[in-house]
Amino acid sequence: MAEQPFTDDEYAFLRHVRFGELPLAVRPDQRVELTEVESRSERPEPLDDPVHWNLRHAG
């Protein structure tokens, strides 16, 4: 039977040299940044024009 060219420790060293270390794991609460905002105080007047209604609602 053929002898392995490297031991497990040598393979581990070669992987470390080639790929380096993995970055630290990111916790789920760090993945998304939440920002509190105030509610919109000014809303545009609704348009009764059928052309605008069709454009907005793809009618």
C-alpha positions in Angstrom: 0.0 0.0 0.0 1.3 3.5 -0.9 2.4 5.7 1.9 0.7 9.0 2.4 2.9 12.0 1.3 1.8 14.1 4.3 0.5 13.5 7.9 -2.8 15.0 9.1 -0.8 17.7 11.0 1.1 18.6 7.9 -2.1 18.8 5.8 -3.5 21.1 8.6 -0.4 23.3 8.3 -0.6 23.5 4.5 -4.3 24.4 4.7 -3.5 27.2 7.2 -0.7 28.5 5.0 -2.9 28.5 1.9 -6.2 29.8 3.4 -5.2 31.5 6.6 -7.8 31.7 9.4 -11.5 32.1 9.1 -13.0 35.5 10.2 -14.9 35.5 13.5 -18.5 34.4 13.3 -21.1 37.2 12.9 -23.9 37.0 15.5 -27.5 37.3 14.1 -28.0 40.6 15.9 -25.0 42.1 14.1 -26.1 41.1 10.6 -28.8 43.8 10.2 -28.5 47.4 11.5 -31.9 48.8 12.6 -32.5 52.5 12.7 -35.4 54.1 14.4 -37.2 56.7 12.3 -40.1 59.0 12.9 -43.3 58.4 11.1 -43.9 60.4 8.0 -45.8 63.5 8.9 -46.5 64.9 5.4 -48.3 62.7 2.9 -49.2 63.8 -0.7 -52.8 64.3 -1.5 -54.4 61.3 -3.3 -54.9 61.9 -7.0 -58.3 61.4 -8.5 -56.9 61.5 -12.0 -57.5 58.1 -13.7 -54.2 58.4 -15.7 -52.2 58.7 -12.5 -54.2 55.9 -10.8 -53.5 53.6 -13.8 -49.8 54.4 -13.7 -49.5 53.8 -9.9 -51.6 50.6 -10.0 -50.5 49.2 -13.3 -54.1 49.2 -14.6 
